Structures are given as C-alpha cells and as structure tokens.
C-alpha cells in the first residue's frame, strides 16, 4: 500500500491521540476524578475513527473497499457497548500499526529514495571562449561541452572528452569500487566524479538521460502493487462478510454482544494489507542495491516464477563491442595495423573504434589521415603517410581492389579486408566476446529453476553456433527478425513464464511480449529500456541471478506473512467467539500478530544472493 503524503504526516498524531486518552483516563481515576475516564477514551478513539473514516471514504470514491472497514466497525462497536478501554486500545494499536507501516515502508524504500535525493540539478558548461558557466541541468543541449569537478555528479549522458575519468557508479550499478573511463567511452548521468576534473560531450538532454529514466522507474515501482498485495483489496469484501458473520454468530449463540466486539477487534487489521506490500517494496529496493531496477512489485513477483529464459546475443550475452583477435598479412602485423588504425581514426564504425583501441594498446603512433572517403556499411579509404589505404567488408575490397581466389573466411568471426596502394594486403578478424563467466551464469539459471534457455539472435547462423558452443542452451535461433523473436517468446509463454533479456531496438517488441522483459540499461537502446519490465544498470548478468533469488525469497516471505498472519487471526477470532478472549486481550493479540508479520516482511532487506556480491 503506497502511502499518501498527508496520511504519512498525520499518523504520528493519530498515535499520540489514544496515548493521551489512556493517560488522561488512568490519571483521572487515580486522582479521584473517574468522570474523566469515559470521555477521555471516547474522544481519543473518535479522533482515530474520524481519520480512518476519511481514508475509507477516499477509497470508496475510487471504487475500492479495504479491510480497514473492520477496524472502524470494531472501534464503533466497542464504544456502542461500553467497552471504552478496548476501543482505545484498538485505536492505539491500529494507529500504531499504521505508523509502523509508514516506518517500515520508508526503510524498505531507502535505497531507491537515495536515488531521488541525488538527482543532478546544476551543470557546468564550457563556453566557446573557454569560460565555465553554471546552468540548470535542464538547459544542457546535445553537443554541449561540460566540465565535471571532483565530487560532482555527471549531469547528463555523454562521451568522455578527456584522457581518463574515475567514476563512482555505486548508486547506479551497485559496483562498490570506482571505475576508470577513457576518451570516447560513455559516462552515465548520476555517476559521481571520484577523480580530477574531466570534460565531456553531452549526447542526451537531461530528460532523456540514464538518471532521469531511473527516477521514472523508481516512481513507477513505488506506485505499483504486486498481484499478491492486490489480493487484500480483491477479497476485502469477502473477508469482511466472514468477520461480520462470525461476530453475529457469537452474539446470537451466547447472547453477549461483547463477544461480537471481541471477534471484530481480533480481525483488526489483517496482516495481508500490512506485511505483503512492505515485503514487495523491500524486494524492489533490495534489487536496486545490485544495480537491477525493477519497474514495480508486479514485475518482481513475475520474476520469482520464471521458468524459461530467452536471451539475445549481441550486447547481452556478449560485450556488444567487437575486439580485434587476429591479423592475417604478409607484411608485419604492427605495420599493417598502424596504417589501417590511422585511417580508421576518421570513421565512427564500431569496428574502427576497436581497431584504434587495439593499435593504442600496442603503443603504435597513429598518423592523421587525409582525403578520407567512407561508404557507410561498406568501407573507408584515404591517404596515410603517402600511402593509399582502404579497409572494409570482403565484398567491398574484392570488388574495388581484388582478393586472391578462395580466401577463407573464418566461422564465428567478423572479417575486414585491407588493401594498401591498390593491392590486397591482408585481413583483420574481429569477435564479439562472451561476457566473463557466461557458462557459470547460464548454469546458475538452471539451479534457480529456469529449465529452458534459448539463444535468440539476428546474427548469422555460424556466428550464433560458434558463440553458443559448449554453453547449456536448449535451442539456438539465429538470423531472426524482431517479429520472429516475438513468435519465439509467445510460443514459450504458452508453456511457462518467460524472461527475455535484450538490449537493442530490435529486442524491444520481444521484451514487451515476455512475462518479464529485462533490458541491458548501461548501453541498451531507449526503446528496449522503455519496453522492459526491469533494467540492468551494470554490465553483469550475474545480477539477474541475484534478482531472481531476491524475488523468490521475497515471495516466500510474503506467503509466510499471509498464512501465518491470517491463520493466527482466524484462530484468535474463534477464541474470541468462544468467549476465551476479552476485547482488550483480542486487540493486543492482533496487534502482536501484525508487528510480528511486519518485522518478518522486512527480512527481505537482508536477503543475500549467492550469485552476486555488492
């Protein structure tokens, strides 16, 4: 149950009212003024009843009815039949339980609320004449050059425009240690600068940056209810009818209306409306500690039931960034690499970025290219140190410069051909590497009850077969269109709950179609993040395993709260109907049950997943 701000502020005062009433009543009796006893208890109870009636009317206006009606009836019945002390105790315990709920939900949301308080508000922009000016973060535009000082937060998503930066991404990803970024690498809004001042280029406005998206997810998560939590609302009328029937039966059989009052107070309030929402909010918060943002309690409950995993390859199972793995050439490797990397400085292709990074890793001196001409998707050519250099796909080089007949193309790798001075000079091989520990992580899904794992990728069949070799996939589907990915997800959904993990625009429809869609948020597309039910903010798939463990543990604890709380409540109601519990004793018993199940629900915050560490 998400608390209205006004109600959260009012609840401490509602606790104080019955406390003062009880103190005044007892003091009146002690000092020889018993006439104050009943008015003090009635007045303090009436104040709580008035606030409760307003809350119930507000819910009725939305077409909802809750179990809080029982609390109102029990206090009213106790006052009507002269059980003033019982009425005041119920008022105190009800108000105290609601206040405890406020405190517990606040604790459960602490990790996500910390994100809200850290939202960047000011950015430092570099002007054309080299000055620094502070502007509201909403005024940052795409292409603006920004400076981020030590201790400040990155205001918007961007690209590093300095040699290095040391970033604290703990609040975003759960990674406790600072990470180092180098020139050209992305930096996420909301990360803290743990090193010296660095410069960056803004690539998104604040409203579309990572941190703004996180805040939107936090808001959605805090407003959501899990299906199990909605059971309280769905069956409130039925439980109310059962409670009233038991109270009426106790009165009719015994002829004593006090027994009916005792039944009502034992049923006030039901642990289902207290503990279950707290457990799911705590679970969402706990997942956030591991860099896994769940969009709501419903998604977390669905995650606990997952039995099939459909996973994309590029950027999900793999790093999504091609890496140079081999150079095939008659000339010295470094000489060829120096020429083509120098040329590729002028290209924005992902393979060009990997090539330049490989050359710099070998400490090769790169030369500024001239007369560069690029055909997008095919190749690039230009002059480097007086030599004509061209690099591109094999079809491009073969058609323009010729290649030896029968040149083999390796399976599972991306090949780029090179021509120097109009003659074929060699081939560069790139591969999209699996993420570290992929085999262990996929095996972990199996140990958590996921009994079917499918690789679904748009890549060539030979690439998919090569990357999946030796991994525990039940099926490998390649060369898929977005529509075909949806068909796979829907076919698997007919058999069992499906978790789909992806990162690209082409994955967005399948993410939306799955029971749970999980997007790789650090480098994933905006479309995928929008379509997904959860976002992974750190490039570590083991955090998904942690999320499943938390979801399963959260569901188990929530069910414990339901069965134990309702079972004890019904036992107490039967005892009250039999005359074994007086109204005051019944109220104390019920509130003891409520406190126990709320404390049990907060155990979710201490779940320690075995597959990941913070």
N, C-alpha and C positions, 0 to 999 in steps of 0.2 A: 504494500500500500504506500503510494507516494504521498508525502505529507504536504498539505498546503502551507505556505509560509506563515499565514496568520494563525493557523492552528498550532504550528510548532512554537510560536511565541506565547500562545495562550496557555499551553499545557503546564508550565511551571506554576502559574497562578491557580490553575484548577487543582493541582496537588495541594497547594497551600490552603485552599478553602476548607476542605474536610479536616485537615490537620488542626486548623484554628477552631473549627467547630467542636471537634473532640476535646481539645484542650479546654475550651470555654465550658463545655458541658460538665467535664470532670471537675474543673475548678469550682463551678457553681455548686455542685453537690458537696464538695469538701468545705466550702466556706459557709455552708448553711443557706444556700440560695438555690434550692432544687428547681424552682420555677424556670431557671435559665436552661435546664437540661434539654427539654424537648425543642424549644425554639432554636437553640444553637445548632442542634443536629439537623433539624428540618431545613434551616436556612442554608447551611453549608452544602447539604445534599441537593437542595433546589438549584443552587448555582451550577453545580456539575450537570444536573439534569437539563438545565436551560441550554448550556453549551452543547451537550450531546444532542438535544432535540434539534438545534440549528444545524448540526452536522448531518443528522438523519434527513432533515427536510431538503438540504442541499443535494444529497444523493438521490432522494426521490425525484427531485426536479430533473435529474439526468436519467431517470428510468431505472435506477439501481436501488436495491434494498440489501442491507448488510446485517450481520449478526449483532451489531451494536444496538439493535432494537431490543434484544433480550436484556441488555444492561439497563436500558431505560425502563422497561417493564419491571425488572426486579427491584430497582430503587423505588419506583412508584408504588408497587405492591407492598413493599416493606413499610413505607410511610403510611399507606392506607390502613394497614392492620396494626399500627402502633409499634412496629419493630424499628424504632428510630436508630438505635445503635447499629443494627445490621445494615440499615440504609446508608448510614455514614461510612461504615467500614467498606461497603460495596463501592461507594463514591470515591473513597480514598484509594482503594485497590484498583478501581478502573482507571482513575486519573493517573495513578502511579504507574500502572501498566502501560498506558498510552505514552507517558513521559519516558519510560524505559524504552519503548519502541522508538521514540524520537532519538534518544541517545544511541541506541543500537544501530539504527539506520545511518546515523551520522558517522559512527565508527566504520560501518561497512563501506560507506562511500568515500572514506578518507582519501584513498589513492586517486580516485577519479576527480574528487574535488580539488586536489592539489594541482591537477592539470589546469582547472579553470582559473585558479589564482595566479598561475604563471604566464598567462596569455601576454605575448609581447604587445606593447601599446605604442612605443616610440621606435623609430628607425633613424639611423644616421646616414644621410645621403652625401655622396661626393659630387660636388658641382664641377662644371667644366673648367673653372679656374682653380680647382684643387682645394676649395674650402670644404669644411664639414658643416652640414646643417641638419638639425634635428627636425623631423617631420612626423606627424601621426602615421602609424603603420598603414592606415587605410589609404594614404596618399602615394604609397610606393607603386610605381608602374613597372611593367615588363621592360627590361633593359637598363633599369637604373643601377648605377654602381653604388654599393653600400659598404660601409665600414662597420665592423662588429668588434667592440672593445672587449678586453678581458672581463669576464663575469657577466657580460650581457647575453641576451637571448637572440638567436637568429630570427629576424622579424618575418621573413617570407622564404619560400623555397627558392633556391638559387644554385649557381655554379661557382665554385671557388675560383677566385681571380688572384690568388697568391700561391706561393710555392707550397706552403703547408698550413694546416689549421688543426688544432687539437680541440675536439668537441666532446662535451658531456651530454650523451644522449639517453641517460638513465631514465629520465621522466617519460621518454617516448618509447624506448625499446626494452627497458629493464636491464640493459647492459651496465654493470656497475663501474667498469673501467673506461676512461676516456679513449676515444678513437681518433686516429690521425687521418686526415684527408689531404690529398694532393691536388695540384692545379687541374681544373677541368672536372673534378668529381662533384657530385651533387651534395648540397648541405640542406638539411631539413629545418623548416621553421620550428621553433620551440626548443631546439638544441642549445645548450649553453656553451659559450666560448671559455674553454679551460686553459687556453694558451694566450699568446700575444695577439694584438690587433690583426685582423685579416680583412681583405677586401673580397667582395663577391658581386656577381651579377644576378639581379632578380629575374626569375623566369616565370613567376606566377604572381598575381596580386594577392594580398593578404587573405581575401575572402575565399580564394581557391587553393590556398597552401595547405600543407600537411596538418599544421596545428589547428587551423580552422575546421578541417574535416574531423579531427579528433574531438574537438569541442562539440561538434554536431552529434557525433556518435555518443559522447557522454550524455548529452541531453536526451537522446533517444533511449539510451539504456536506463536512465533514471526514471523515465516516464512509463516504461513498459511493465507489463505483468507477465509472469510465466503462466502457462496453462494450469499448472497445479495451484498457483496462487489464485487464479480466477475461479477455481472450484468453490472457494468460500462464497463468492458472490453468486455463483450459479445455483448453489444448493442452500443459500441462506434461508429462503422461504420454507423449504422442507425441514431444515433443522429447527427453525422457529416453530413450525407446526408440531414437531415431535416434542419439543420442550414444553409448549403450552399444553399438549395432550397429557404429558406426564404430570405436570403441575396440577391440572384439573382432576386427573385420576387420583392423585394423592389426596386432594381436598375432599373429593366425593367419598372415597373409601374410608378415610379417617374422620371426616367431618371437621378437620382442623385446617383452617386457611394458612396457618404458619408453615405447614409442610409444603404447600404450594410455593410460598415465598422462598423457602429453603432450596427447592428444586430450581427456581429461577436464578437465585444468586450463584448456585454451583455452576450453572451454564454460562456465567458472565465473566469475560468474553471467551469465545472459542479460540484455542491456540492456533487454529488454522489461519486466522486473519492476522495473527501477530508474527509467528515464527517463520512461516513459509516465505512471505515476501522478503523478510530480513535475510534468510538463507540465500535466496537468489541474487539479491543486491550484493551481498558479501561475495558470492561466487564471481559475479561480473567484475567486482573490484579486485579480487584475487587474481583473475586472469590478466587484468591490466598491469599488475606488477611484473608479469612475464612478457610484456610487450604484445599481448593479444587483446585487441579491443573488440568486445562483443557488443553488438548493437542493441541488445535487450535481453531480458530474462527468458523470453520465449526461445530465442536462439540458443541460449546456454542450455536450456532443458533439452532442446532438439539435439544439441551436440552430445549429450550424455547417451543418446540412443543410437548413434551412428554405427552402421554395420558394413557399409561399403564406401570405399574411397575411390574417387575419380580424380586423377591429378594430371595437370598439364606438364609439359617438359620444360620448354624454354623459359627461364626466369623463375621457375618454380622448383622443379626437380634439379635443374641446373642453375648455374650462376646467371645465365642470360647474357653473358658477355664473352664473345669469342676470344680465345687465347691462342697465340702462336705456339704451335707444338713441334713444327719441323720445317726445315728449309732444304729444298732439293735443287741443287745448282752445281754446274761445273766450276763456277768461279767461287772464291772464298765466301763463306756464309756472311761474315760481317760486312764485306764489301757490298754484296747484293742488298743486305738489309739496310745499310746506311743510305743507299741510293733510293730505295722504294719508301723507306720511312721518311726521308727528307721530302719526297714528293707528297706523301700522304698527310703531311702537316696541313696541307691546303684542303683536305677532304674531311667531311663530317661523318662519314660512314663509320659504323661501329667497328668494322674490321680494321679501318685505318687507325682508329684510336688505339686498338690493341697492338697494331704494328709499331706505332710510335712509342707506346709504353715498353714494348719488348726491346726496341733499339736503345732507349734511355736506360733500361735495366742493364744493358751490356756496355753502358757508358760510351756510346758512339756519338760523335759530334755530328749533329744534323745541320744541313745546309738549306738556306731559304730557296724554294723552287721558283721558277719563273715560267711564264707562258703556259700556265696550267689550264687544262680543259677537262671538264668532268661530264660524263654522260651518266646521269643518275640511274643506279641499278645495274650499270654495265661496267664502267671502269673510268680511270683517270689517267691523264698523260701530261707531260711537261718537261721542262729542262732543269737538270740538276748538275751544277758544276760542269756545264758544257756538254752534257750527255743527255740524249733523249730517253726518258724513262716512261714506261707505261705499265700499269697493273690493273687487273680486273678479272672477271669471270673467264673461264676457259673458252667459252664460245666467243667472247669479245676479243680475246688475244688471238685465237685461232683465225677468226675472220679478218682481223686487221693486220696481223704480223705473221701468222702461220705458226704451227706447232708440229713437232715430229709425230708421225702417224703412230697410233697405238699407245700414246702416252697414258699410263694407268691413272685412274682417279681412285683414291683410297676410300673404302666404305667408312661411314661414320664420321667423316671429316669434311670441312668446307675448304675447297681449294681455290687459290687465287694464282693466276699465271702472270709471269713478268716478262716483259720484252725490254732489252737495252739496245739503243741505237737501231731499232727496227728489227732486231733478231730475238727469237725466243731465248730467254736466259735462265728460266727455272720456274719453280713452283713453291708457293708458301702454303702450308697446311695449318688450318685453324680448327679448334674444337671448343665446344661449349661444355665445360667440365661439370661433372656432378658435384653437388654440394657435399662438403665433408660429412662423413657418417651417414650417407644416404641409406646404405644397406641396413645399418643398425636402426635407423629411424623407421624404415618401412617394416622391419621385423617388429618394432615396438607397436605399430598399429595393430598387428596381429595379436599381440599379447593383451591389447586393450579391448579385444572383441571385434575388431574390424576383420571380417573373414573373407573379404573380396577386395582386391586392389587392381585398378585398371589405369594404364597409362593412355591418355588421350591427347594427341598432339597433331598439329598441322604440318609437321616436318616430314621429310622423305622417309620412306619405309626403312632404308638402310641405316639412316641416322637413328631412327627410333629403336631398331633392333640392336644396334651397336651400344647405345646408351643404356638399354634395359638388360643387357646380357648379365646374367648372374644375380639379378635382383628378383625379389619374390612377387612378381606381377602375375595375376591370374589371366590377364589379357593385355595385349599391346595393340592399340588402334592408331594408325598413322594417316597422314595426308587428309586430315579431317577439315571440313568447313565448319564455321560456327553452328550452322543448322544440324550438322551431323553430331557435333558434341552434345547438343540438346537432346537428340534422339537417344544417345547412349545414356545420358543422365536419366531421362524419363523411363527408359527400359529397366534400368537398375532400381529406380524408385518403386517400381511395381513389385519388387521383390523384398526390398529392405530400405531403411533410411540411408540417404546418400550424403556424404560430404564431398564437395567439389572444391579443389584448390587450383587457382589460376592467377594470372597477373595481367594478361593482355586484353585489349579491346575485344578481340575475338572470343575471349573467355566469358565476357560479361553475360551473354544470354544463358549460357550453361550454369553460371553462378546463381543467376536469378531462378533458374528452374530447379536447382537442387534443394533438398531439405535444409542443408546448411551450405551456403556459398562463402568461401574464405579467400580473400584477396591478399596478395603479397603487396603490402602498402608502401614499403620503402621505395620501390621503383616501379610499382604497378601502375596501370593506367587509371585515370579518373573514372572511366566507365566501369571498370572492374570493381573498384572500391565502392562506387555508388550502388552497384547491383548486389554486392556481397552482404551477408549477414554478420561477418566478422572480418577484421583486418589485422594482419600480422605486421607489426611495425619494425621487426628486426628480421634480418635475413637468416633465420634459423628455424628449420622445420620441426626441431625437437620441441619448440614452444607450442606447436599444435598438439603434440602428445600431452604436454603439461596441461593444456586447456581441456582436453578430453578427460584427463584424470580429475581435474578440478570439477568439471561438470558432473561426472559420475559420483564423486564424493558429495557434491552439493545436493544432488538428487537423493542420495542415500540419507543424508542428514535431514533433509526436508521431510522425507517419508517417515523417519523416526519421530520427528516433531508431530506430524499429523496423527500417526497411530497411537503413540504414547499419550499425547495430549488429549485426543478425543476419547481414547479408551478410559483414561483416568477420570475425565469429565463425566462420562456416562456412568461409570461406577459411583462417582460422587452423587450424581443425580438420583440413582437408585437408592443409595443410602439415605439421602435426604427425604425421598418419597416414603421410605420405611420408618421415618422418624428417628434415624440414628444420628442425624446432623441437624443442629440448630442453624438458623440463617447466618449468624455471625461465623460459626465454625465452617459452614459451607463456603462463605465468601473468602475466608482465609485459605481454605484448601484450594479453591480455584485459582487464586492469585499465586499461590505457591507453585501450582502447575504451570501457569503462564510464565513465571520467572524462569522456571527450570527449562522450558522449551525454548525460550528466547536465548538463554545462555548456551543451550545446545546448538541453536542455529548459528551463533557466532563462531562455532568451531570451524566453520567453513574458512574463515580467515587464516586458520593455522594449517590448512591442507598443504602438505609438502610433496609436490610431484616428484616421482623418481626419475623421470626422463629429462629434467632440466633443472638447473640451479640459477639463482639470481646472481 
